[in-house]
């Protein structure tokens, strides 16, 4: 699908956009859903009743929040923990990094559209412990998939608004949220009761609404 800017050369043929972006899909999750959360811990000590040093880590990824709000979407924390005589604990941050989403952003990643699947990614890590002397563990959880090519990008829809992200487009032109092309051809629903069949894996971007 090619979109010409208004200032560029204009084609002499009629432009019809066809989409492979699962435009009839269903919303995957609410804005600011937790996409992934990883936690890890390790310590080793020959005299844990006196001194036990260790490391702990947390990494969190959230979906984009609702438009108009700025919330933390990525977070990485690595901290050093020192225990003395079981009851004295000191913790020092080695890394503490976070990033907020801009307030103007739309919640693209939970919208209907072509998805990227995370279900095959294993989060099962080691979980080894030997009393108070040694521990190594890693655990986490992850959402099944997120939208890689949202509906409005797949169909070159304007305007891009919260409502247009979740509108169903079947059978052609939408008078409420039209394509910038003269018309577009939308695929029919896949006959299935599971939402995963509506949101097909698809990794191609269209230029107007994507970077």
Backbone bond lengths (Angstrom), bond angles and torsions (degrees), N, CA, C in turn:
res aa  C-N    CA-C-N  psi(-1)  N-CA   C-N-CA  omega(-1)  CA-C   N-CA-C  phi
1 X - - - 1.450 - - 1.514 109.10 -
2 X 1.310 117.29 126.63 1.460 122.76 -178.05 1.520 109.06 -119.19
3 X 1.330 115.79 132.56 1.462 120.92 177.47 1.527 108.71 -119.02
4 X 1.326 117.52 125.32 1.454 122.17 178.88 1.520 109.18 -92.59
5 X 1.313 116.67 135.77 1.461 119.88 176.62 1.523 109.42 -72.20
6 X 1.332 115.81 158.02 1.465 120.38 -177.89 1.521 111.73 -64.84
7 X 1.337 117.20 -24.76 1.464 120.64 -178.68 1.526 112.30 -90.51
8 X 1.337 117.28 -7.55 1.455 120.88 -177.28 1.516 111.75 -93.31
9 X 1.318 116.48 -177.99 1.476 120.10 178.63 1.521 110.69 -66.42
10 X 1.319 116.84 136.45 1.455 121.33 -176.80 1.529 110.25 -98.57
11 X 1.315 117.18 132.72 1.464 119.23 -179.51 1.528 111.12 -72.51
12 X 1.316 115.59 154.01 1.462 120.61 -179.85 1.514 112.13 -91.16
13 X 1.332 117.21 -3.60 1.456 120.96 -179.84 1.524 110.18 -102.73
14 X 1.304 116.23 162.27 1.463 120.93 177.01 1.516 109.00 -76.57
15 X 1.323 116.24 134.67 1.460 122.18 -176.67 1.523 109.61 -97.57
16 X 1.325 116.49 118.81 1.465 122.04 174.68 1.514 108.02 -119.68
17 X 1.313 116.13 123.52 1.464 120.77 -178.09 1.520 109.75 -95.16
18 X 1.309 116.27 129.13 1.456 120.54 173.05 1.518 108.21 -110.43
19 X 1.301 116.08 145.56 1.462 120.61 -172.54 1.514 111.98 -118.15
20 X 1.335 114.76 142.43 1.458 121.26 170.24 1.532 109.37 -117.90
21 X 1.301 117.15 24.90 1.451 120.69 -170.07 1.509 116.41 -100.86
22 X 1.318 119.05 20.73 1.467 121.99 177.76 1.516 111.22 55.80
23 X 1.325 116.65 53.07 1.458 120.21 -173.06 1.514 113.31 -71.86
24 X 1.328 116.92 -12.84 1.465 119.75 178.89 1.525 110.82 -96.96
25 X 1.286 116.51 21.34 1.454 120.96 -173.84 1.514 113.84 -75.90
26 X 1.308 115.14 -176.29 1.459 122.46 179.42 1.522 109.38 -118.33
27 X 1.324 115.86 149.70 1.454 120.86 179.23 1.520 109.71 -58.68
28 X 1.329 116.43 135.06 1.463 121.09 -173.98 1.522 112.44 -81.85
29 X 1.319 116.65 -43.73 1.472 120.41 -179.25 1.522 109.12 -163.13
30 X 1.311 115.76 166.54 1.467 121.47 -178.83 1.528 110.30 -72.39
31 X 1.339 117.67 155.65 1.458 120.36 175.31 1.528 111.68 -54.85
32 X 1.298 116.09 143.43 1.459 126.37 177.79 1.539 112.75 69.02
33 X 1.324 117.71 21.24 1.463 119.91 173.87 1.522 109.42 -64.97
34 X 1.313 116.81 152.14 1.459 121.25 178.74 1.525 109.28 -81.00
35 X 1.333 116.50 115.79 1.457 120.99 -178.89 1.527 111.64 -82.26
36 X 1.308 116.96 -37.48 1.464 119.90 -178.92 1.521 109.99 -157.53
37 X 1.335 115.13 147.63 1.458 121.70 177.55 1.526 107.92 -146.60
38 X 1.325 116.99 116.68 1.450 122.96 -179.87 1.527 109.06 -116.78
39 X 1.332 116.00 138.46 1.461 121.89 177.47 1.528 109.16 -134.40
40 X 1.315 115.70 142.29 1.459 120.22 178.37 1.510 111.52 -144.06
41 X 1.327 116.29 153.87 1.466 121.36 179.75 1.520 109.30 -151.69
42 X 1.310 115.94 141.18 1.459 120.41 174.07 1.532 109.82 -149.58
43 X 1.318 115.47 144.48 1.471 121.40 171.32 1.522 108.59 -153.95
44 X 1.327 115.83 156.36 1.462 122.15 176.04 1.527 107.73 -150.25
45 X 1.322 115.54 133.88 1.465 120.36 -179.10 1.525 110.05 -158.63
46 X 1.308 115.75 139.16 1.474 120.33 174.97 1.528 111.43 -89.04
47 X 1.312 116.96 -17.40 1.467 121.32 178.75 1.538 108.85 -132.61
48 X 1.332 118.69 65.39 1.467 120.97 -173.22 1.521 113.99 -63.35
49 X 1.323 117.96 -24.59 1.469 120.13 178.97 1.531 111.62 -72.51
50 X 1.357 116.36 -12.28 1.462 120.92 177.05 1.529 111.16 -110.12
51 X 1.325 116.31 -50.30 1.470 121.33 -174.43 1.527 109.60 -146.77
52 X 1.338 116.39 127.57 1.471 120.06 177.10 1.523 110.00 -140.77
53 X 1.351 117.95 100.01 1.466 121.46 176.20 1.529 110.45 -85.02
54 X 1.328 115.94 151.10 1.459 119.77 179.63 1.512 112.69 -161.56
55 X 1.327 115.23 172.21 1.454 122.66 177.59 1.525 109.67 -126.50
56 X 1.336 116.35 141.75 1.463 122.26 173.97 1.526 108.70 -130.91
57 X 1.333 116.15 147.62 1.461 120.52 -178.37 1.521 110.68 -142.97
58 X 1.326 116.20 146.09 1.458 123.26 174.07 1.521 108.77 -138.32
59 X 1.327 116.30 136.41 1.462 122.31 174.39 1.523 108.29 -132.47
60 X 1.337 116.65 129.01 1.466 121.80 -176.74 1.523 109.51 -130.39
61 X 1.327 116.27 136.59 1.462 122.13 174.13 1.526 108.08 -126.68
62 X 1.319 116.34 124.60 1.464 122.09 177.29 1.521 110.83 -111.22
63 X 1.326 115.58 153.18 1.462 120.28 172.80 1.519 109.55 -68.53
64 X 1.319 116.03 164.30 1.462 120.21 177.61 1.521 110.13 -62.79
65 X 1.329 117.93 139.78 1.464 120.87 -179.59 1.523 111.40 -77.56
66 X 1.314 116.41 175.79 1.464 121.27 176.73 1.523 109.81 -60.88
67 X 1.318 116.02 148.27 1.453 120.57 -179.50 1.525 110.65 -59.16
68 X 1.314 115.89 138.58 1.456 121.34 -178.95 1.506 114.06 96.29
69 X 1.339 117.32 -4.43 1.465 121.08 177.59 1.520 109.69 -120.88
70 X 1.310 116.03 146.71 1.461 122.37 177.58 1.522 108.18 -117.68
71 X 1.340 115.65 111.32 1.457 120.69 -179.03 1.523 110.21 -129.73
72 X 1.313 114.85 162.60 1.460 120.68 179.74 1.530 110.08 -71.71
73 X 1.327 117.00 125.63 1.464 120.17 -179.49 1.531 112.84 -112.32
74 X 1.326 118.25 -18.11 1.465 120.92 174.10 1.522 109.08 -134.70
75 X 1.316 114.96 144.90 1.462 120.50 -177.22 1.519 109.30 -152.55
76 X 1.323 116.35 130.18 1.461 121.91 176.25 1.520 108.54 -134.16
77 X 1.309 115.84 124.12 1.466 121.14 179.67 1.520 109.94 -132.29
78 X 1.322 115.96 124.55 1.462 122.93 174.59 1.514 107.38 -123.67
79 X 1.327 117.12 123.96 1.457 120.20 -175.26 1.533 111.64 -133.27
80 X 1.311 113.98 147.57 1.471 122.96 177.69 1.519 107.95 -98.96
81 X 1.328 115.86 129.07 1.460 120.51 -178.06 1.519 109.65 -121.72
82 X 1.319 116.23 131.44 1.465 121.99 179.46 1.528 109.71 -123.99
83 X 1.329 115.99 122.79 1.465 121.21 177.87 1.525 110.02 -108.30
84 X 1.329 114.84 133.31 1.460 122.33 176.93 1.520 109.08 -120.59
85 X 1.326 115.75 124.15 1.475 121.29 174.84 1.539 111.69 53.63
86 X 1.349 117.39 34.70 1.451 124.55 174.18 1.535 114.52 70.55
87 X 1.323 118.37 -36.66 1.463 119.69 -171.22 1.530 113.86 -105.02
88 X 1.335 119.07 -6.37 1.459 122.10 177.14 1.536 108.24 -109.11
89 X 1.313 116.38 122.54 1.474 120.77 -178.19 1.522 110.04 -130.42
90 X 1.340 116.17 129.80 1.459 123.30 177.18 1.523 108.92 -121.42
91 X 1.330 116.31 131.57 1.456 121.24 -179.47 1.523 109.69 -124.91
92 X 1.324 115.96 132.38 1.463 122.55 179.72 1.518 108.61 -128.76
93 X 1.340 117.31 128.46 1.466 121.41 177.40 1.524 110.43 -72.30
94 X 1.326 116.14 127.25 1.458 121.98 171.84 1.531 109.61 -90.85
95 X 1.336 116.14 -43.30 1.460 122.93 174.34 1.521 108.48 -134.50
96 X 1.329 116.88 138.29 1.459 121.67 174.83 1.530 107.36 -148.72
97 X 1.327 115.43 88.75 1.456 121.71 -171.59 1.522 109.31 -119.97
98 X 1.321 117.29 134.54 1.465 121.22 176.49 1.521 109.68 -144.37
99 X 1.332 115.53 159.21 1.461 121.33 179.71 1.515 108.99 -139.55
100 X 1.330 116.63 131.51 1.462 122.03 177.74 1.525 110.67 -95.75
101 X 1.323 115.75 148.48 1.461 120.64 173.40 1.517 109.34 -78.21
102 X 1.324 119.29 145.30 1.469 120.52 174.83 1.515 110.27 -67.71
103 X 1.314 116.76 148.81 1.457 121.36 -174.65 1.528 112.64 -68.90
104 X 1.333 117.96 -20.92 1.460 119.77 -178.51 1.529 112.93 -82.70
105 X 1.321 118.46 -9.68 1.463 121.04 -174.35 1.523 111.36 -70.07
106 X 1.317 115.95 144.88 1.465 122.46 173.71 1.527 109.23 -91.68
107 X 1.337 117.82 152.28 1.467 120.79 -179.90 1.533 112.09 -76.46
108 X 1.323 116.26 64.80 1.462 122.29 -175.86 1.522 113.31 -57.76
109 X 1.335 116.61 -42.83 1.465 120.50 -164.95 1.520 114.49 -70.64
110 X 1.341 118.26 -16.65 1.450 120.41 176.57 1.510 113.66 -102.90
111 X 1.339 116.40 2.05 1.463 121.44 -176.54 1.525 111.16 -78.70
112 X 1.337 118.09 164.62 1.455 120.57 172.57 1.525 110.19 -62.07
113 X 1.300 115.73 152.90 1.455 118.90 176.86 1.506 112.27 148.92
114 X 1.322 115.89 -170.62 1.455 121.05 175.56 1.517 109.22 -67.14
115 X 1.315 117.28 134.11 1.460 120.61 -171.43 1.514 112.09 -115.00
116 X 1.327 114.59 161.21 1.453 122.67 169.30 1.519 107.02 -113.76
117 X 1.313 116.75 125.31 1.460 121.26 -174.08 1.525 111.19 -87.80
118 X 1.333 115.04 132.45 1.459 121.60 174.99 1.532 111.45 -109.58
119 X 1.322 116.42 2.56 1.461 120.12 -173.10 1.520 112.57 -66.81
120 X 1.349 116.97 -23.92 1.464 119.37 -179.20 1.522 112.47 -86.10
121 X 1.334 116.37 -5.73 1.464 119.88 -179.50 1.521 110.04 -81.62
122 X 1.328 116.17 120.42 1.459 120.86 -177.64 1.522 110.26 -84.63
123 X 1.323 115.84 133.48 1.461 121.51 176.73 1.525 111.36 -112.99
124 X 1.319 115.55 13.76 1.461 119.63 179.52 1.525 109.19 -81.83
125 X 1.320 116.19 112.99 1.456 120.29 -178.53 1.517 111.75 -112.02
126 X 1.321 117.18 -175.85 1.462 120.21 178.20 1.518 111.52 -67.88
127 X 1.294 116.14 148.90 1.459 122.26 175.54 1.533 107.35 -142.68
128 X 1.310 114.39 80.73 1.466 121.59 -174.59 1.518 109.04 -115.10
129 X 1.308 116.04 130.66 1.464 120.41 178.95 1.518 109.77 -144.51
130 X 1.337 115.94 134.83 1.458 122.47 176.75 1.537 107.95 -126.96
131 X 1.333 113.64 84.49 1.456 119.74 -179.20 1.516 111.44 57.97
132 X 1.329 115.91 -139.08 1.455 121.56 177.79 1.519 112.01 -94.47
133 X 1.362 116.08 7.28 1.462 120.13 -174.35 1.543 112.89 -90.98
134 X 1.336 116.62 -34.71 1.464 118.95 -174.60 1.522 110.37 -150.95
135 X 1.342 115.21 140.96 1.458 120.83 174.80 1.528 110.10 -151.93
136 X 1.334 115.55 138.43 1.454 122.39 172.87 1.520 107.62 -144.15
137 X 1.336 117.56 115.87 1.457 120.70 -177.29 1.519 110.70 -142.48
138 X 1.331 114.91 149.38 1.459 122.48 175.36 1.513 107.88 -145.34
139 X 1.325 116.88 128.03 1.459 120.90 179.66 1.522 109.26 -141.08
140 X 1.322 116.17 163.41 1.452 118.96 179.02 1.507 112.12 -179.92
141 X 1.328 114.65 172.56 1.454 121.42 175.38 1.526 108.71 -143.03
142 X 1.316 115.81 155.24 1.454 120.94 -175.16 1.516 109.55 -149.02
143 X 1.339 115.73 143.07 1.453 119.80 176.35 1.526 110.03 -69.35
144 X 1.316 117.47 159.54 1.450 120.45 -175.32 1.515 114.71 -68.87
145 X 1.335 118.12 -38.90 1.456 120.85 -176.93 1.520 109.56 -163.68
146 X 1.336 115.80 158.95 1.451 120.50 172.89 1.522 108.68 -134.58
147 X 1.324 116.45 159.27 1.460 121.26 -175.20 1.520 110.16 -77.31
148 X 1.336 115.42 121.62 1.459 121.07 179.88 1.520 111.07 -94.46
149 X 1.334 117.51 -35.63 1.462 122.85 175.86 1.520 107.54 -126.80
150 X 1.334 119.11 95.61 1.463 120.73 -177.18 1.528 111.68 -68.33
151 X 1.316 114.94 161.34 1.459 122.05 -175.88 1.521 113.07 -50.90
152 X 1.308 117.31 -48.95 1.468 119.71 -174.03 1.516 111.56 -64.95
153 X 1.320 117.39 -30.11 1.453 120.12 176.60 1.514 110.81 -75.76
154 X 1.338 116.75 -41.66 1.457 120.95 -177.92 1.516 111.85 -62.57
155 X 1.337 116.97 -34.04 1.465 120.87 -177.37 1.521 113.16 -105.44
156 X 1.341 117.47 3.07 1.462 120.92 -178.55 1.518 110.80 56.98
157 X 1.322 116.18 48.53 1.462 122.90 -175.28 1.531 110.87 -82.23
158 X 1.306 116.54 144.54 1.465 121.97 170.10 1.541 107.38 -137.11
159 X 1.330 117.62 140.71 1.457 123.38 2.92 1.522 110.69 -90.63
160 X 1.314 116.24 164.03 1.455 120.05 175.88 1.523 108.36 -88.98
161 X 1.306 115.62 113.39 1.460 123.08 -176.98 1.524 107.90 -143.26
162 X 1.340 117.86 163.18 1.473 119.29 178.73 1.518 113.21 -52.46
163 X 1.339 117.74 -39.58 1.463 119.90 -179.06 1.525 111.82 -68.52
164 X 1.333 116.87 -37.22 1.466 119.26 -177.37 1.517 112.12 -70.50
165 X 1.338 117.56 -20.35 1.465 120.50 178.14 1.525 111.51 -68.68
166 X 1.315 117.83 -29.89 1.459 120.56 -173.34 1.530 113.26 -114.42
167 X 1.333 117.70 5.79 1.453 120.74 176.72 1.526 110.13 -73.77
168 X 1.330 116.95 141.02 1.456 121.40 176.92 1.518 109.85 -85.52
169 X 1.322 116.61 130.95 1.455 122.03 179.70 1.528 108.32 -116.65
170 X 1.327 116.34 110.03 1.458 120.87 -179.64 1.516 109.37 -133.57
171 X 1.323 116.82 128.86 1.453 120.23 168.61 1.503 117.22 83.60
172 X 1.328 119.17 10.85 1.456 117.66 174.05 1.508 114.19 133.58
173 X 1.314 115.89 -146.48 1.456 122.43 -169.10 1.526 112.47 -71.32
174 X 1.326 116.19 136.54 1.453 121.45 173.14 1.530 108.54 -100.82
175 X 1.330 119.12 118.41 1.470 120.08 -179.53 1.528 112.85 -67.69
176 X 1.339 116.66 -24.93 1.464 119.80 -179.58 1.516 111.74 -78.16
177 X 1.342 116.83 -46.51 1.458 122.25 179.23 1.527 108.50 -126.59
178 X 1.326 117.80 81.56 1.466 120.25 -174.15 1.533 111.85 -74.91
179 X 1.317 114.25 155.41 1.450 120.10 169.27 1.513 108.52 -74.18
180 X 1.342 116.38 152.51 1.461 119.15 176.82 1.514 111.37 -75.01
181 X 1.333 117.28 -11.14 1.459 120.75 169.27 1.525 108.84 -79.74
182 X 1.314 116.93 170.36 1.451 120.63 -179.91 1.515 111.62 -65.31
183 X 1.318 116.94 -31.09 1.455 122.70 -179.19 1.516 106.70 -162.58
184 X 1.317 117.20 169.92 1.454 119.02 171.96 1.508 109.34 -146.69
185 X 1.308 115.56 156.59 1.451 121.37 179.74 1.516 108.03 -104.35
186 X 1.313 116.85 117.41 1.468 120.98 -177.95 1.520 109.96 -104.93
187 X 1.302 115.14 142.22 1.460 118.77 -179.73 1.527 110.47 -74.62
188 X 1.328 116.60 156.70 1.463 121.76 175.78 1.524 109.67 -81.22
189 X 1.322 114.34 164.14 1.460 119.56 176.52 1.523 110.33 -64.58
190 X 1.318 114.86 144.59 1.463 120.34 172.21 1.522 107.46 -81.01
191 X 1.314 117.33 134.60 1.460 120.94 -176.93 1.525 109.70 -75.34
192 X 1.322 116.01 96.18 1.460 121.46 -179.79 1.518 108.51 -161.88
193 X 1.301 116.28 151.33 1.464 120.45 179.73 1.515 111.95 -90.62
194 X 1.329 118.32 -6.99 1.458 121.32 -177.07 1.514 110.58 -99.93
195 X 1.329 116.25 135.39 1.464 120.44 -176.66 1.522 111.45 -65.94
196 X 1.330 118.57 -24.97 1.456 120.19 -178.12 1.520 111.71 -63.80
197 X 1.336 118.15 -22.78 1.451 121.32 178.70 1.532 110.92 -76.59
198 X 1.314 117.61 -21.76 1.456 120.52 179.52 1.521 111.11 -79.44
199 X 1.327 116.96 -36.48 1.456 121.86 -175.70 1.528 108.76 -101.17
200 X 1.328 115.81 91.61 1.449 121.65 -172.91 1.526 110.35 -84.54
201 X 1.330 116.94 143.64 1.463 120.03 175.91 1.520 109.40 -60.66
202 X 1.339 115.00 130.71 1.456 120.17 -174.82 1.515 107.84 -161.74
203 X 1.326 118.51 125.31 1.466 119.75 -169.95 1.527 113.45 -120.89
204 X 1.343 118.26 24.48 1.460 119.76 177.76 1.528 110.35 -102.73
205 X 1.345 114.94 133.87 1.457 119.86 177.72 1.522 110.55 -96.20
206 X 1.318 116.50 148.29 1.463 120.41 165.26 1.527 107.62 -99.57
207 X 1.293 115.68 150.74 1.453 119.93 -163.96 1.524 114.85 -75.37
208 X 1.325 117.77 -34.16 1.462 119.26 -170.75 1.534 112.27 -64.51
209 X 1.313 116.47 -47.69 1.463 119.79 -173.19 1.525 113.12 -106.10
210 X 1.316 117.96 18.37 1.458 120.55 -176.42 1.526 110.48 -137.24
211 X 1.319 114.49 156.97 1.467 120.87 174.08 1.519 108.00 -132.12
